[in-house]
């Protein structure tokens, strides 16, 4: 199973616009930081619940989380 989390559409739109303009805006930096933090937090929550969770290592979806069987 894979788990994902997404920022608000407005933040995502601002970050994309910033990236396309070639300028590093505060919105883009916030988007990057927030997605990394949330991925780490979700992995830890799943692990605390007994699941084996890790970064999915998917270049097309860099913040996806791979969730496997419960740890024994």
PyMOL commands that set and color helices and strands:
alter all, ss='L'
color gray80, all
select helices_A, chain A and resi 9-21+26-48
alter helices_A, ss='H'
color red, helices_A
select strands_A, chain A and resi 2-3+51-55+65-70
alter strands_A, ss='S'
color yellow, strands_A
deselect
rebuild
show_as cartoon
